[in-house]
Amino acid sequence: MIKNYLKTAIRTLRKNVGFTAINVLGLALGLATCMLIVFYVVDELSYDKYNSKADRIYRANMQIKFGGIDQTYASSPAPLAGTFQNDYPEVEKAVRLLQRGGYNVKKGTQNIHENKVILADSTLFDVFTLPMIAGDPKKALIEPKTVVITETTAKRYFNTTQAVGKTLTFNEHELYKVTGVIKDMPKQSHFNYDFILSMTTTQESKDNAWFSNNFNTYVLLKQGVDVKKFEAKLPSLMRKYAGPQLQSILHLTFEAFEGGGNRYQLALVPLLDIHLKSNLMSELDHNGNIQYVYIFGAVAIFILLIACVNFMNLSTARSANRAREVGVRKVLGSQRKYLVAQFLAESMMVTFVSTVIALVAAYFLLPVFNNISGKNIGLNTSSLIWLVPALLATVLVIGFLAGSYPAFFLSGFRPIDVLKGKLSSGFKGGMLRSSLVVFQFFISIVLIIGTLVIYNQLKYIQNKDLGYNRSQVLVVHGVYNLGDQSKVFRDEVKQLPGVTGVTMTGFLPTSDYRNSSSVFQERSLDPKKAVLAQTWMVDDHYLSTLDIKLTKGRNFSSQMPTDSAAMIINETAAKLMGVRDPLNKSMFLPMDNMAKTFKEFHIIGVIKDFNFASLRTNVSPVILMYGQDNGALSVKLNTANITSLMGLIKNKWKSIQPGKEFEYSFMDDDFDSSYRAEQQMGTIFIIFTSLTIIIACLGLFGLAAYAAEQRTKEIGIRKVLGANVANIVGMLSKDFIKLVIIAIVIAIPVAWFAMQKWLQGFAYRQNIQWWVVVLAAFLAVLIAFVTISFQSIRAALANPVRSLKNE
């Protein structure tokens, strides 16, 4: 019986090869696209799940409201981890991570600049699942000047994973003993490092400073601990330990501090929420965004639905032509259940073939998708464990849905009605098909509007006046490696032809090099007269090199010794001060964590606000101080031959320190990297929208062909009576265009609302323009008309004699 079903199904599908090809192609394209998006979503949702205790790991964030700024940090005070372990029985283990920027690591005579370096407590391996292949995880990071490295790093430096006991030289003279080798950290981790240095090496880890938030602190709670109840204890922890220091610094009780509208609180975030739901200051890496997971998840569902709608539309359209077949088979004694099985078998066969084609296509397109999305997704055994059952379920569900109409509806016809031709209602009778066409184009129009809005916002970000000029600015990193020779390097670069400006500091608008401090307007350190600001050390060429505008006062000058106690503030800081003219006003900056000493500065200038953080957030206060910081050297170039000038700068570097790596970037590229997620999203959105439209057009093409076929004799009569090609095309097109217009009316408010929600994630954004909606509507109508016209013109040009010769 099953063999007969398959044989009949193959014969029927071959007989209608055109519609079968459209069905298979449309469904395969939709399934392949859906699979790629599912791979992306699964990858994003899998971050940090490699940790066996992931459900019990939390990170401590600091929520600070002070000096006119309300900010949450991914970091916390140094003594917090020890306090958790000593005072709270709910905590099984706690660990701190501390970023210190890049290090130079010696390999033979070569100094390699390594950025993936972190300091960690010895409890790291008790909290996180980082399998050690050499060494003892319980002892590896206890002693100072010890380091744990990854498997790949061990092979890179020692050509073996048996590196325990060997020595690495950091920053020319710091010797670290290798005490462990771990497997490479999974890419699906919110932090990923090659070198883990012992925390006991740094004095800062031993400080009892509760108002210095430089450590990323994680706690592993014991089994069965109620997180909400544990979190409710955190305010009392801060009152107990931070309170006395607050009293010493500001001469305020913690209660009075909070009563003044300030906040200094701890909050716990689950480990599994960090990658997608946390984009704070002091993150260990650039995280993802849960919004994009939701958006791409919805797009995957939409594309799959459109592909299924196509399949159902064409299946139901062709089913009317098979009504006579059903009638004949019933007259010959075929039972309804066998007819149902026959139609379902045909549907399942088409779905199965489409799924196989889709899987093969997704496999070969995966490298291209990885390149576009910045991912490194691969098909492996673990992927197939969930993918194969999912695909089988897809075959069954889609096959059943697409075959259900002809199977259950047509199989219920009375043979006498079918054979008399009473059931031939043509295209206009297909209310279900019309609704599905509206649904298809509703989704397509929503995606078109979304794509245009995303493109518009990305263009706005790239062209917005940021308050500084990042064009043709070369940033040489790690200038501190030159030591006393850094000034020599700066002065020699400054003399090169084509160099119009040079400034030496790591505090740049496009870097993550930051320093936040509370600055007070009075010696008494009154919190009501405080400004929480970024305090950056710059030289007297900073403003001119980056083209930052002064609105009041003057720039720093190397000819004025008093400028060592001078400040330049931005407009936001000036507003928060609440004074009409801040020039020559004094500000007091604590010089240590306990504010036992402070230094008086005088304001000599006010600069225009410039965006040094993401355009998702408003500009915050910035205070520039005059001094030396050799974190980086920024070079303003003005030459047509950048490659040649770059070579000269590199030669200057090598002449001073031939063994140190020359590392650089361009400020434009650094800025673009901050919005790489949005750029990738925009590119992927454009591709998926195009595929959605193609899939929708395939279905529309098939339906137009079917409609023209159903009305062949009508078209022949109209042509005999004098109708021209334009009349015929208009007649065949108007029914479809009406459906597209209905879809436009429904889609516009939905797309408008969805994209307004997305734009709210940006403090600086471009409003949705009216032309976006008009263009999306025009494109939808144009695409539909072009698709339909191909079949309509073909039908209109046909010889009417052929269609009427049997009448």
TANORWO-V253383 format. One record per residue. N is the residue number from 1. PSI is psi in whole degrees, 0 to 359 (* if undefined). BURIAL is 1 if it has 24 or more other ideal C-beta (glycine too) atoms within 12 Angstrom, else 0. Layout:
<<N | PSI | BURIAL> <N | PSI | BURIAL>>
This chain:
<<1 | 313 | 0> <2 | 321 | 0> <3 | 321 | 0> <4 | 319 | 0> <5 | 314 | 1> <6 | 318 | 0> <7 | 316 | 0> <8 | 319 | 1> <9 | 315 | 1> <10 | 318 | 0> <11 | 318 | 0> <12 | 316 | 1> <13 | 323 | 1> <14 | 327 | 0> <15 | 325 | 0> <16 | 58 | 1> <17 | 327 | 0> <18 | 308 | 0> <19 | 324 | 1> <20 | 318 | 1> <21 | 316 | 0> <22 | 317 | 1> <23 | 310 | 1> <24 | 315 | 1> <25 | 313 | 1> <26 | 315 | 1> <27 | 320 | 1> <28 | 318 | 1> <29 | 316 | 1> <30 | 317 | 1> <31 | 320 | 1> <32 | 316 | 1> <33 | 316 | 1> <34 | 320 | 1> <35 | 317 | 1> <36 | 318 | 1> <37 | 320 | 1> <38 | 320 | 1> <39 | 316 | 1> <40 | 312 | 1> <41 | 316 | 1> <42 | 320 | 1> <43 | 316 | 1> <44 | 321 | 1> <45 | 350 | 1> <46 | 0 | 1> <47 | 132 | 1> <48 | 4 | 1> <49 | 351 | 1> <50 | 342 | 1> <51 | 124 | 1> <52 | 337 | 0> <53 | 26 | 1> <54 | 325 | 1> <55 | 350 | 0> <56 | 4 | 1> <57 | 133 | 1> <58 | 149 | 1> <59 | 143 | 1> <60 | 119 | 1> <61 | 154 | 1> <62 | 125 | 1> <63 | 115 | 1> <64 | 128 | 1> <65 | 110 | 0> <66 | 145 | 1> <67 | 36 | 1> <68 | 4 | 1> <69 | 136 | 1> <70 | 111 | 0> <71 | 146 | 1> <72 | 134 | 1> <73 | 148 | 1> <74 | 2 | 1> <75 | 171 | 1> <76 | 174 | 1> <77 | 157 | 1> <78 | 316 | 1> <79 | 1 | 1> <80 | 316 | 1> <81 | 314 | 1> <82 | 323 | 1> <83 | 318 | 1> <84 | 311 | 1> <85 | 326 | 1> <86 | 326 | 0> <87 | 346 | 0> <88 | 109 | 1> <89 | 343 | 0> <90 | 339 | 1> <91 | 124 | 1> <92 | 312 | 1> <93 | 157 | 1> <94 | 149 | 1> <95 | 146 | 1> <96 | 144 | 1> <97 | 142 | 1> <98 | 120 | 1> <99 | 138 | 1> <100 | 21 | 1> <101 | 197 | 1> <102 | 158 | 1> <103 | 149 | 1> <104 | 125 | 1> <105 | 130 | 1> <106 | 132 | 1> <107 | 101 | 0> <108 | 238 | 0> <109 | 0 | 0> <110 | 139 | 0> <111 | 116 | 1> <112 | 128 | 1> <113 | 117 | 1> <114 | 124 | 1> <115 | 337 | 1> <116 | 65 | 1> <117 | 137 | 1> <118 | 151 | 1> <119 | 143 | 1> <120 | 153 | 1> <121 | 162 | 1> <122 | 345 | 1> <123 | 2 | 1> <124 | 316 | 1> <125 | 349 | 1> <126 | 333 | 1> <127 | 309 | 1> <128 | 150 | 1> <129 | 91 | 1> <130 | 86 | 1> <131 | 130 | 0> <132 | 127 | 1> <133 | 350 | 1> <134 | 130 | 1> <135 | 174 | 1> <136 | 112 | 0> <137 | 336 | 1> <138 | 340 | 0> <139 | 351 | 0> <140 | 319 | 1> <141 | 23 | 1> <142 | 313 | 1> <143 | 150 | 0> <144 | 158 | 0> <145 | 38 | 1> <146 | 157 | 1> <147 | 142 | 1> <148 | 133 | 1> <149 | 162 | 1> <150 | 166 | 1> <151 | 313 | 1> <152 | 320 | 0> <153 | 319 | 1> <154 | 317 | 1> <155 | 326 | 0> <156 | 323 | 1> <157 | 330 | 1> <158 | 358 | 1> <159 | 21 | 0> <160 | 156 | 0> <161 | 351 | 1> <162 | 68 | 0> <163 | 0 | 1> <164 | 132 | 1> <165 | 344 | 0> <166 | 170 | 1> <167 | 140 | 0> <168 | 141 | 1> <169 | 120 | 1> <170 | 137 | 1> <171 | 48 | 1> <172 | 317 | 0> <173 | 352 | 0> <174 | 113 | 1> <175 | 127 | 0> <176 | 134 | 1> <177 | 130 | 1> <178 | 119 | 1> <179 | 0 | 1> <180 | 151 | 1> <181 | 122 | 1> <182 | 161 | 1> <183 | 152 | 1> <184 | 137 | 1> <185 | 140 | 1> <186 | 145 | 1> <187 | 333 | 0> <188 | 62 | 1> <189 | 143 | 1> <190 | 354 | 1> <191 | 148 | 1> <192 | 113 | 1> <193 | 154 | 1> <194 | 333 | 1> <195 | 127 | 1> <196 | 109 | 1> <197 | 152 | 1> <198 | 133 | 1> <199 | 331 | 1> <200 | 350 | 1> <201 | 327 | 1> <202 | 138 | 1> <203 | 329 | 0> <204 | 329 | 0> <205 | 341 | 1> <206 | 354 | 0> <207 | 148 | 1> <208 | 38 | 0> <209 | 112 | 1> <210 | 0 | 1> <211 | 26 | 1> <212 | 105 | 1> <213 | 84 | 1> <214 | 357 | 1> <215 | 136 | 1> <216 | 112 | 1> <217 | 131 | 1> <218 | 142 | 1> <219 | 141 | 1> <220 | 111 | 1> <221 | 152 | 1> <222 | 160 | 0> <223 | 134 | 0> <224 | 0 | 0> <225 | 133 | 0> <226 | 111 | 0> <227 | 320 | 1> <228 | 318 | 0> <229 | 322 | 0> <230 | 318 | 1> <231 | 331 | 1> <232 | 342 | 0> <233 | 347 | 1> <234 | 323 | 1> <235 | 321 | 0> <236 | 328 | 0> <237 | 314 | 1> <238 | 321 | 1> <239 | 321 | 1> <240 | 316 | 0> <241 | 320 | 1> <242 | 336 | 1> <243 | 308 | 1> <244 | 322 | 0> <245 | 324 | 1> <246 | 318 | 1> <247 | 319 | 0> <248 | 323 | 0> <249 | 307 | 1> <250 | 358 | 1> <251 | 41 | 0> <252 | 145 | 1> <253 | 161 | 0> <254 | 324 | 1> <255 | 318 | 0> <256 | 323 | 0> <257 | 311 | 1> <258 | 328 | 1> <259 | 338 | 0> <260 | 12 | 0> <261 | 9 | 0> <262 | 168 | 1> <263 | 138 | 1> <264 | 88 | 1> <265 | 155 | 1> <266 | 148 | 1> <267 | 146 | 1> <268 | 136 | 1> <269 | 130 | 1> <270 | 144 | 1> <271 | 318 | 1> <272 | 351 | 1> <273 | 350 | 1> <274 | 310 | 1> <275 | 319 | 1> <276 | 343 | 1> <277 | 14 | 1> <278 | 113 | 1> <279 | 74 | 1> <280 | 174 | 1> <281 | 145 | 1> <282 | 24 | 1> <283 | 152 | 1> <284 | 341 | 1> <285 | 169 | 1> <286 | 121 | 1> <287 | 172 | 1> <288 | 197 | 1> <289 | 123 | 1> <290 | 333 | 1> <291 | 319 | 1> <292 | 326 | 1> <293 | 315 | 1> <294 | 315 | 0> <295 | 310 | 1> <296 | 328 | 1> <297 | 317 | 1> <298 | 319 | 1> <299 | 319 | 1> <300 | 315 | 1> <301 | 318 | 0> <302 | 314 | 1> <303 | 318 | 1> <304 | 320 | 1> <305 | 318 | 1> <306 | 317 | 1> <307 | 318 | 1> <308 | 321 | 1> <309 | 316 | 1> <310 | 311 | 1> <311 | 312 | 1> <312 | 319 | 1> <313 | 310 | 1> <314 | 326 | 1> <315 | 315 | 1> <316 | 326 | 1> <317 | 317 | 1> <318 | 341 | 1> <319 | 330 | 1> <320 | 327 | 1> <321 | 343 | 1> <322 | 7 | 1> <323 | 320 | 1> <324 | 321 | 0> <325 | 317 | 1> <326 | 317 | 1> <327 | 315 | 1> <328 | 314 | 0> <329 | 327 | 1> <330 | 320 | 1> <331 | 326 | 0> <332 | 3 | 0> <333 | 6 | 0> <334 | 133 | 1> <335 | 157 | 0> <336 | 320 | 0> <337 | 328 | 0> <338 | 325 | 0> <339 | 318 | 1> <340 | 313 | 1> <341 | 322 | 1> <342 | 311 | 1> <343 | 319 | 1> <344 | 323 | 1> <345 | 316 | 1> <346 | 316 | 1> <347 | 316 | 1> <348 | 323 | 1> <349 | 314 | 1> <350 | 317 | 1> <351 | 319 | 1> <352 | 314 | 1> <353 | 317 | 1> <354 | 319 | 1> <355 | 319 | 1> <356 | 315 | 1> <357 | 319 | 1> <358 | 319 | 1> <359 | 316 | 1> <360 | 316 | 0> <361 | 316 | 1> <362 | 321 | 1> <363 | 316 | 1> <364 | 336 | 0> <365 | 349 | 1> <366 | 317 | 1> <367 | 321 | 0> <368 | 317 | 0> <369 | 319 | 1> <370 | 319 | 0> <371 | 321 | 0> <372 | 317 | 1> <373 | 351 | 1> <374 | 19 | 1> <375 | 174 | 1> <376 | 57 | 0> <377 | 138 | 1> <378 | 151 | 0> <379 | 122 | 1> <380 | 186 | 0> <381 | 318 | 0> <382 | 327 | 0> <383 | 318 | 1> <384 | 336 | 0> <385 | 321 | 0> <386 | 336 | 0> <387 | 315 | 1> <388 | 310 | 0> <389 | 323 | 0> <390 | 319 | 1> <391 | 321 | 1> <392 | 318 | 0> <393 | 323 | 0> <394 | 316 | 1> <395 | 313 | 1> <396 | 314 | 0> <397 | 308 | 1> <398 | 317 | 1> <399 | 318 | 1> <400 | 315 | 1> <401 | 315 | 1> <402 | 328 | 1> <403 | 354 | 1> <404 | 321 | 1> <405 | 302 | 1> <406 | 328 | 1> <407 | 312 | 1> <408 | 330 | 0> <409 | 308 | 1> <410 | 328 | 1> <411 | 348 | 1> <412 | 2 | 0> <413 | 149 | 1> <414 | 128 | 0> <415 | 321 | 1> <416 | 323 | 0> <417 | 319 | 0> <418 | 313 | 1> <419 | 340 | 0> <420 | 357 | 0> <421 | 21 | 0> <422 | 352 | 0> <423 | 5 | 1> <424 | 93 | 1> <425 | 351 | 0> <426 | 188 | 0> <427 | 323 | 1> <428 | 340 | 0> <429 | 357 | 0> <430 | 76 | 1> <431 | 321 | 0> <432 | 315 | 1> <433 | 319 | 1> <434 | 317 | 1> <435 | 321 | 0> <436 | 324 | 1> <437 | 317 | 1> <438 | 316 | 1> <439 | 316 | 1> <440 | 310 | 1> <441 | 336 | 1> <442 | 312 | 1> <443 | 316 | 1> <444 | 317 | 1> <445 | 320 | 1> <446 | 316 | 1> <447 | 324 | 1> <448 | 314 | 1> <449 | 317 | 1> <450 | 317 | 1> <451 | 316 | 1> <452 | 321 | 1> <453 | 316 | 1> <454 | 315 | 1> <455 | 317 | 1> <456 | 318 | 1> <457 | 318 | 1> <458 | 321 | 1> <459 | 321 | 0> <460 | 317 | 1> <461 | 316 | 1> <462 | 332 | 0> <463 | 356 | 0> <464 | 142 | 0> <465 | 111 | 0> <466 | 355 | 1> <467 | 0 | 1> <468 | 163 | 1> <469 | 112 | 1> <470 | 0 | 1> <471 | 131 | 0> <472 | 43 | 1> <473 | 114 | 1> <474 | 131 | 1> <475 | 115 | 1> <476 | 118 | 1> <477 | 159 | 1> <478 | 34 | 1> <479 | 337 | 1> <480 | 340 | 1> <481 | 340 | 1> <482 | 350 | 1> <483 | 231 | 0> <484 | 344 | 0> <485 | 359 | 0> <486 | 322 | 1> <487 | 323 | 0> <488 | 315 | 0> <489 | 316 | 1> <490 | 313 | 1> <491 | 324 | 0> <492 | 321 | 1> <493 | 322 | 1> <494 | 331 | 1> <495 | 350 | 0> <496 | 140 | 1> <497 | 136 | 0> <498 | 353 | 1> <499 | 120 | 1> <500 | 351 | 1> <501 | 145 | 1> <502 | 133 | 1> <503 | 140 | 1> <504 | 107 | 1> <505 | 150 | 1> <506 | 350 | 1> <507 | 92 | 1> <508 | 152 | 1> <509 | 334 | 1> <510 | 8 | 1> <511 | 171 | 1> <512 | 9 | 1> <513 | 108 | 1> <514 | 158 | 1> <515 | 116 | 1> <516 | 133 | 1> <517 | 155 | 1> <518 | 126 | 1> <519 | 136 | 1> <520 | 149 | 1> <521 | 351 | 1> <522 | 152 | 0> <523 | 334 | 0> <524 | 355 | 0> <525 | 49 | 1> <526 | 122 | 0> <527 | 332 | 1> <528 | 344 | 1> <529 | 34 | 1> <530 | 153 | 1> <531 | 121 | 1> <532 | 111 | 1> <533 | 160 | 1> <534 | 124 | 1> <535 | 111 | 1> <536 | 138 | 1> <537 | 119 | 1> <538 | 171 | 1> <539 | 184 | 1> <540 | 358 | 1> <541 | 5 | 1> <542 | 309 | 1> <543 | 317 | 1> <544 | 323 | 1> <545 | 319 | 1> <546 | 2 | 1> <547 | 46 | 1> <548 | 130 | 1> <549 | 135 | 1> <550 | 131 | 1> <551 | 336 | 0> <552 | 152 | 1> <553 | 210 | 1> <554 | 172 | 0> <555 | 170 | 1> <556 | 155 | 1> <557 | 132 | 0> <558 | 347 | 0> <559 | 356 | 0> <560 | 102 | 0> <561 | 332 | 0> <562 | 348 | 0> <563 | 350 | 1> <564 | 343 | 0> <565 | 31 | 0> <566 | 158 | 1> <567 | 147 | 1> <568 | 127 | 1> <569 | 158 | 1> <570 | 173 | 1> <571 | 324 | 1> <572 | 318 | 1> <573 | 320 | 1> <574 | 319 | 1> <575 | 318 | 0> <576 | 335 | 1> <577 | 331 | 1> <578 | 24 | 0> <579 | 152 | 0> <580 | 314 | 0> <581 | 107 | 0> <582 | 350 | 1> <583 | 136 | 1> <584 | 2 | 0> <585 | 155 | 1> <586 | 145 | 1> <587 | 148 | 1> <588 | 123 | 1> <589 | 118 | 1> <590 | 137 | 1> <591 | 358 | 0> <592 | 169 | 0> <593 | 334 | 1> <594 | 3 | 0> <595 | 35 | 1> <596 | 332 | 0> <597 | 150 | 0> <598 | 160 | 1> <599 | 139 | 1> <600 | 131 | 0> <601 | 154 | 1> <602 | 142 | 1> <603 | 124 | 1> <604 | 350 | 1> <605 | 158 | 1> <606 | 129 | 1> <607 | 155 | 1> <608 | 142 | 1> <609 | 138 | 1> <610 | 146 | 1> <611 | 107 | 1> <612 | 355 | 1> <613 | 186 | 1> <614 | 149 | 1> <615 | 2 | 1> <616 | 342 | 1> <617 | 156 | 0> <618 | 158 | 0> <619 | 134 | 1> <620 | 170 | 1> <621 | 141 | 1> <622 | 134 | 1> <623 | 122 | 1> <624 | 133 | 1> <625 | 149 | 1> <626 | 122 | 1> <627 | 187 | 1> <628 | 128 | 1> <629 | 120 | 1> <630 | 40 | 1> <631 | 325 | 1> <632 | 163 | 1> <633 | 121 | 1> <634 | 128 | 1> <635 | 120 | 1> <636 | 122 | 1> <637 | 145 | 1> <638 | 78 | 0> <639 | 152 | 0> <640 | 342 | 0> <641 | 77 | 0> <642 | 322 | 0> <643 | 316 | 0> <644 | 316 | 0> <645 | 322 | 1> <646 | 321 | 1> <647 | 321 | 0> <648 | 318 | 1> <649 | 319 | 1> <650 | 323 | 1> <651 | 323 | 0> <652 | 318 | 1> <653 | 311 | 1> <654 | 329 | 0> <655 | 333 | 0> <656 | 314 | 1> <657 | 82 | 1> <658 | 337 | 0> <659 | 355 | 0> <660 | 141 | 1> <661 | 137 | 1> <662 | 111 | 1> <663 | 131 | 1> <664 | 168 | 1> <665 | 171 | 1> <666 | 140 | 1> <667 | 326 | 1> <668 | 315 | 1> <669 | 322 | 0> <670 | 320 | 1> <671 | 314 | 1> <672 | 325 | 0> <673 | 334 | 0> <674 | 337 | 1> <675 | 25 | 1> <676 | 322 | 0> <677 | 317 | 1> <678 | 320 | 1> <679 | 318 | 1> <680 | 319 | 1> <681 | 318 | 1> <682 | 316 | 1> <683 | 313 | 1> <684 | 320 | 1> <685 | 317 | 1> <686 | 315 | 1> <687 | 313 | 1> <688 | 325 | 1> <689 | 317 | 1> <690 | 317 | 0> <691 | 321 | 1> <692 | 316 | 1> <693 | 319 | 1> <694 | 315 | 1> <695 | 316 | 1> <696 | 320 | 1> <697 | 327 | 1> <698 | 315 | 1> <699 | 317 | 1> <700 | 322 | 1> <701 | 315 | 1> <702 | 317 | 1> <703 | 322 | 1> <704 | 320 | 1> <705 | 319 | 1> <706 | 317 | 1> <707 | 318 | 1> <708 | 322 | 1> <709 | 318 | 1> <710 | 333 | 1> <711 | 26 | 1> <712 | 312 | 1> <713 | 322 | 1> <714 | 318 | 1> <715 | 319 | 1> <716 | 316 | 1> <717 | 315 | 0> <718 | 322 | 1> <719 | 321 | 1> <720 | 325 | 0> <721 | 4 | 0> <722 | 1 | 0> <723 | 139 | 0> <724 | 181 | 0> <725 | 319 | 0> <726 | 320 | 0> <727 | 316 | 0> <728 | 315 | 1> <729 | 316 | 1> <730 | 318 | 0> <731 | 316 | 1> <732 | 334 | 1> <733 | 330 | 1> <734 | 325 | 0> <735 | 319 | 1> <736 | 318 | 1> <737 | 323 | 1> <738 | 317 | 0> <739 | 320 | 1> <740 | 320 | 1> <741 | 320 | 1> <742 | 318 | 1> <743 | 321 | 1> <744 | 314 | 1> <745 | 322 | 0> <746 | 322 | 1> <747 | 325 | 1> <748 | 307 | 1> <749 | 325 | 0> <750 | 312 | 1> <751 | 320 | 1> <752 | 312 | 1> <753 | 314 | 0> <754 | 317 | 1> <755 | 331 | 1> <756 | 321 | 0> <757 | 318 | 0> <758 | 318 | 1> <759 | 337 | 1> <760 | 345 | 0> <761 | 354 | 1> <762 | 129 | 1> <763 | 329 | 0> <764 | 115 | 1> <765 | 158 | 1> <766 | 127 | 1> <767 | 154 | 0> <768 | 121 | 1> <769 | 150 | 0> <770 | 327 | 0> <771 | 338 | 0> <772 | 314 | 1> <773 | 315 | 1> <774 | 315 | 0> <775 | 319 | 1> <776 | 317 | 1> <777 | 316 | 1> <778 | 316 | 0> <779 | 319 | 1> <780 | 315 | 1> <781 | 316 | 1> <782 | 314 | 0> <783 | 316 | 1> <784 | 316 | 1> <785 | 317 | 1> <786 | 318 | 1> <787 | 315 | 1> <788 | 321 | 1> <789 | 327 | 1> <790 | 311 | 1> <791 | 324 | 1> <792 | 316 | 1> <793 | 320 | 1> <794 | 317 | 0> <795 | 322 | 1> <796 | 331 | 1> <797 | 351 | 0> <798 | 150 | 1> <799 | 120 | 0> <800 | 340 | 1> <801 | 322 | 0> <802 | 322 | 0> <803 | 340 | 1> <804 | 359 | 0> <805 | 337 | 0> <806 | 353 | 0> <807 | * | 0>>
